[in-house]
């Protein structure tokens, strides 16, 4: 009956598979022609390596070494096996060495999943400098407002508000505490009374945002040291803050957005901040990833760079 192929080597049906440690032990002894020196290289005892080689010979049904108490030499089958096996095992060694030696080095493709708000507020402006500092890293950014399973989708890390991250993830705060603010265009405010208290919003056209789970983003304010939710209404609902902000710029109503996200429009005067003394600041974006041990060098470099780039005094 012919031989069959296993995950280790071609063996006779019913025979035990030949494991790589046995082949490595043989190759090491063959290089040194000395069981003691081979055992020292592999950090095992001479007895253990001798037993491993004997088991390999038994499985193959051939003698691989001719040995006496004074010397060790390859048999003809042993020389034949070494000739075929040596280059393959050396390639395995080099491959393992390459992976283990480079894991902590900042290189490779870094895949990041993030919401648009987090990308625009924390990442976008700093990417050119990051790529310049780390020329061996390529960044693949997926902007997605849904809460994606980053492990199943093959991402190295994600960036979301802390409350949205699953508890089994390692989380690291990224950037300052985010302040929510009501904004409106000068055009809209010229045609409508400026709200003085949160409840005044009930008389305004408010642009709403629908979250991933389908519920609407709540408009919350700090009133006399308590959090108060205002059930605003309006004629526009979007599923991302970018569209909410754009609609406010066009004068379609008032928007409730992160202050940092609206920073350019606020600085230019295109939008005006409202009800600032009632604003809430208690959310922080977090970079998250699935394992704490052995963080890849590319992810460590990204995390440390972006944390430094987004550092600021508490507000």
C-alpha positions as CSV (number, residue, x, y, z in Angstrom):
1,X,0.0,0.0,0.0
2,X,1.3,3.4,-0.9
3,X,2.1,6.2,1.5
4,X,-0.2,9.1,2.4
5,X,0.7,12.7,3.1
6,X,0.2,14.2,6.6
7,X,0.8,17.7,7.9
8,X,4.3,16.7,8.9
9,X,5.8,14.2,6.5
10,X,5.0,11.3,4.2
11,X,4.5,8.2,6.4
12,X,3.0,4.8,6.1
13,X,-0.7,4.7,7.0
14,X,-1.1,4.1,10.7
15,X,2.4,5.3,11.6
16,X,2.9,8.1,14.0
17,X,3.5,11.5,12.2
18,X,7.0,12.8,12.1
19,X,7.2,16.0,14.1
20,X,9.4,18.9,13.3
21,X,11.4,18.7,16.6
22,X,12.7,15.3,15.5
23,X,13.9,16.6,12.2
24,X,15.5,19.7,13.8
25,X,17.3,17.4,16.3
26,X,18.6,15.2,13.5
27,X,19.8,18.2,11.5
28,X,21.5,19.7,14.5
29,X,23.4,16.5,15.3
30,X,24.3,16.1,11.6
31,X,25.8,19.6,11.5
32,X,27.9,19.1,14.7
33,X,28.4,15.3,14.3
34,X,28.3,15.4,18.1
35,X,25.3,14.7,20.3
36,X,26.7,16.8,23.2
37,X,27.2,20.0,21.1
38,X,23.8,19.5,19.4
39,X,22.1,19.1,22.8
40,X,23.8,22.3,24.1
41,X,22.5,24.3,21.0
42,X,19.0,23.0,21.5
43,X,19.1,23.4,25.3
44,X,18.3,19.8,26.0
45,X,20.3,16.9,27.5
46,X,22.4,14.6,25.3
47,X,20.1,11.7,26.5
48,X,17.0,13.6,25.3
49,X,18.4,14.3,21.9
50,X,19.7,10.8,21.5
51,X,16.3,9.5,22.3
52,X,14.7,11.8,19.8
53,X,17.0,10.7,17.0
54,X,16.4,7.0,17.8
55,X,12.6,7.6,17.6
56,X,13.1,9.3,14.2
57,X,15.2,6.4,13.0
58,X,12.5,4.0,14.2
59,X,9.8,5.9,12.4
60,X,11.8,6.0,9.2
61,X,13.0,2.5,9.4
62,X,16.6,3.5,8.7
63,X,19.8,4.2,10.6
64,X,20.7,7.9,10.2
65,X,24.0,7.8,12.0
66,X,26.9,5.4,12.4
67,X,28.1,6.0,15.9
68,X,30.6,4.6,18.3
69,X,31.7,5.8,21.8
70,X,34.4,7.9,20.0
71,X,32.7,9.3,16.9
72,X,29.5,10.0,15.0
73,X,29.1,9.9,11.2
74,X,26.2,10.2,8.9
75,X,25.0,7.0,7.2
76,X,24.1,7.0,3.6
77,X,20.4,7.5,4.3
78,X,21.3,10.2,6.8
79,X,23.4,12.1,4.3
80,X,20.6,11.9,1.8
81,X,18.0,13.2,4.3
82,X,20.3,16.0,5.4
83,X,20.9,17.1,1.8
84,X,17.2,17.4,1.2
85,X,16.2,18.6,4.7
86,X,18.9,21.1,5.5
87,X,17.9,24.0,3.2
88,X,14.2,23.6,4.2
89,X,14.9,23.8,7.9
90,X,17.2,26.7,7.5
91,X,14.4,28.6,5.6
92,X,12.1,27.8,8.6
93,X,14.7,29.2,11.0
94,X,15.2,32.4,9.0
95,X,11.4,32.9,8.7
96,X,10.9,32.5,12.4
97,X,13.8,34.8,13.1
98,X,12.4,37.4,10.7
99,X,9.0,37.4,12.4
100,X,10.2,37.3,16.0
101,X,12.9,39.9,15.4
102,X,10.7,42.4,13.6
103,X,7.5,42.2,15.6
104,X,8.5,45.1,17.8
105,X,9.8,47.2,14.9
106,X,7.5,49.9,13.5
107,X,6.8,48.6,10.0
108,X,4.0,47.0,7.9
109,X,0.4,47.9,7.2
110,X,-1.5,49.3,10.1
111,X,-5.3,48.9,9.7
112,X,-7.4,51.4,11.8
113,X,-11.2,51.5,12.0
114,X,-12.6,54.8,13.2
115,X,-15.7,57.0,13.2
116,X,-15.4,60.1,11.0
117,X,-15.6,62.4,14.0
118,X,-12.6,60.7,15.7
119,X,-10.7,60.7,12.4
120,X,-11.3,64.4,11.7
121,X,-10.6,65.5,15.3
122,X,-7.7,63.3,16.2
123,X,-6.0,61.7,13.2
124,X,-6.4,63.5,9.9
125,X,-4.1,66.5,10.6
126,X,-1.3,64.4,12.1
127,X,-1.1,61.6,9.5
128,X,1.4,63.3,7.2
129,X,3.9,63.8,10.1
130,X,3.3,60.2,11.3
131,X,4.1,58.8,7.8
132,X,7.2,61.0,7.6
133,X,8.5,59.7,10.9
134,X,7.8,56.1,10.2
135,X,8.5,55.4,6.5
136,X,8.1,51.7,6.9
137,X,4.5,51.9,8.0
138,X,1.5,52.1,5.7
139,X,-1.8,53.2,7.2
140,X,-5.1,51.8,6.0
141,X,-7.9,53.8,7.5
142,X,-11.6,52.6,7.4
143,X,-14.0,55.4,8.3
144,X,-17.1,53.7,9.5
145,X,-19.8,55.1,11.9
146,X,-20.9,51.6,12.8
147,X,-19.3,49.8,15.7
148,X,-17.3,47.2,13.7
149,X,-15.9,44.0,15.2
150,X,-12.3,44.9,14.6
151,X,-11.0,41.3,15.2
152,X,-13.4,39.7,12.7
153,X,-12.7,42.4,10.2
154,X,-8.9,42.2,10.5
155,X,-8.2,45.6,12.0
156,X,-5.2,46.3,14.3
157,X,-7.2,48.8,16.3
158,X,-10.3,51.0,16.5
159,X,-11.1,54.5,17.7
160,X,-14.5,55.2,19.4
161,X,-15.9,57.0,22.4
162,X,-15.2,55.1,25.5
163,X,-18.7,54.1,26.3
164,X,-19.1,52.4,22.9
165,X,-16.1,50.0,23.2
166,X,-16.6,46.4,24.2
167,X,-15.3,45.5,27.7
168,X,-13.0,42.8,26.5
169,X,-10.9,45.3,24.6
170,X,-7.8,47.1,25.9
171,X,-8.6,50.8,25.8
172,X,-6.3,53.9,25.8
173,X,-7.7,57.4,26.0
174,X,-6.8,59.5,22.9
175,X,-7.1,63.2,22.9
176,X,-8.8,65.6,25.3
177,X,-12.2,65.2,26.9
178,X,-14.8,66.1,24.3
179,X,-17.2,69.0,24.9
180,X,-20.6,69.0,23.3
181,X,-21.9,72.3,22.1
182,X,-25.0,73.7,20.3
183,X,-24.1,75.7,17.2
184,X,-26.0,77.7,14.7
185,X,-25.2,79.8,11.6
186,X,-25.5,83.6,11.7
187,X,-28.1,83.2,8.9
188,X,-30.3,80.9,11.1
189,X,-29.9,83.1,14.2
190,X,-30.8,86.2,12.2
191,X,-34.2,84.7,11.5
192,X,-34.7,83.0,14.9
193,X,-34.3,84.1,18.6
194,X,-31.1,83.1,20.2
195,X,-31.7,80.4,22.9
196,X,-30.8,81.5,26.4
197,X,-31.6,78.3,28.3
198,X,-31.7,74.6,27.1
199,X,-35.5,74.5,27.2
200,X,-35.6,77.3,24.6
201,X,-34.4,74.7,22.1
202,X,-37.9,73.2,22.1
203,X,-38.9,76.2,19.9
204,X,-36.1,75.7,17.4
205,X,-35.5,73.5,14.4
206,X,-32.9,71.1,15.7
207,X,-30.8,68.9,13.4
208,X,-30.8,65.4,14.9
209,X,-28.3,62.5,14.6
210,X,-29.2,58.8,14.5
211,X,-26.8,56.5,16.2
212,X,-25.7,53.0,15.3
213,X,-28.4,51.3,17.3
214,X,-31.1,53.4,15.7
215,X,-31.8,55.7,18.6
216,X,-31.3,59.4,18.3
217,X,-28.4,61.2,19.9
218,X,-29.6,62.9,23.1
219,X,-29.1,66.6,23.7
220,X,-27.9,66.8,27.3
221,X,-27.0,69.8,29.3
222,X,-25.6,70.6,32.8
223,X,-28.3,72.6,34.7
224,X,-27.7,73.4,38.3
225,X,-25.1,70.5,38.6
226,X,-27.6,68.0,37.2
227,X,-27.8,66.5,33.7
228,X,-30.9,67.5,31.9
229,X,-32.1,65.9,28.6
230,X,-34.0,68.1,26.2
231,X,-36.3,66.3,23.7
232,X,-35.6,68.5,20.8
233,X,-37.3,68.1,17.4
234,X,-36.5,69.1,13.8
235,X,-37.0,68.4,10.2
236,X,-33.6,66.8,9.5
237,X,-32.0,63.6,10.8
238,X,-28.6,62.3,9.7
239,X,-26.7,59.2,10.6
240,X,-23.3,61.0,11.1
241,X,-22.1,64.2,12.7
242,X,-20.4,65.4,9.5
243,X,-23.8,65.8,7.8
244,X,-25.3,67.4,10.9
245,X,-22.5,70.0,10.9
246,X,-22.8,70.7,7.2
247,X,-26.6,71.3,7.5
248,X,-26.0,73.7,10.4
249,X,-23.5,75.7,8.2
250,X,-26.2,76.0,5.5
251,X,-28.6,77.5,8.0
252,X,-31.0,74.5,8.2
253,X,-31.2,74.6,12.0
254,X,-29.2,74.2,15.2
255,X,-26.8,71.3,15.7
256,X,-25.4,69.5,18.7
257,X,-21.8,68.5,18.0
258,X,-18.4,68.1,19.5
259,X,-16.6,71.4,19.9
260,X,-13.3,70.1,18.5
261,X,-15.1,68.7,15.5
262,X,-16.7,72.1,14.7
263,X,-13.5,74.0,15.6
264,X,-12.8,75.4,12.1
265,X,-16.3,76.6,11.6
266,X,-16.3,78.2,15.0
267,X,-13.0,79.9,14.5
268,X,-14.0,81.4,11.2
269,X,-17.3,82.6,12.6
270,X,-19.3,80.5,10.1
271,X,-21.0,78.9,13.2
272,X,-21.7,80.5,16.6
273,X,-21.6,78.5,19.8
274,X,-24.7,78.6,22.0
275,X,-25.6,77.7,25.6
276,X,-21.9,77.2,26.4
277,X,-22.4,77.5,30.1
278,X,-24.6,74.5,30.0
279,X,-22.3,72.4,27.9
280,X,-21.3,68.9,29.0
281,X,-17.7,67.7,28.7
282,X,-17.4,64.0,29.8
283,X,-16.6,61.9,26.8
284,X,-13.2,60.8,25.6
285,X,-12.2,59.0,22.5
286,X,-10.3,55.8,23.0
287,X,-8.0,53.7,20.8
288,X,-8.8,50.1,21.5
289,X,-7.3,46.7,20.5
290,X,-7.8,43.1,21.5
291,X,-4.6,42.1,23.4
292,X,-2.3,43.8,25.8
293,X,0.7,41.4,25.4
294,X,3.2,41.8,22.5
295,X,1.8,44.9,20.9
296,X,3.1,45.2,17.3
297,X,5.6,47.9,16.8
298,X,3.5,49.6,14.2
299,X,0.6,49.9,16.6
300,X,2.7,51.1,19.5
301,X,4.3,53.8,17.3
302,X,0.9,55.0,16.1
303,X,-0.5,55.1,19.7
304,X,2.4,56.9,21.2
305,X,2.6,59.4,18.3
306,X,-1.1,60.2,18.3
307,X,-1.3,60.5,22.0
308,X,1.5,63.0,22.0
309,X,0.0,64.9,19.0
310,X,-3.4,65.2,20.7
311,X,-2.1,66.0,24.2
312,X,-3.6,69.1,25.8
313,X,-4.2,70.6,29.2
314,X,-7.5,69.5,30.8
315,X,-10.3,71.9,29.9
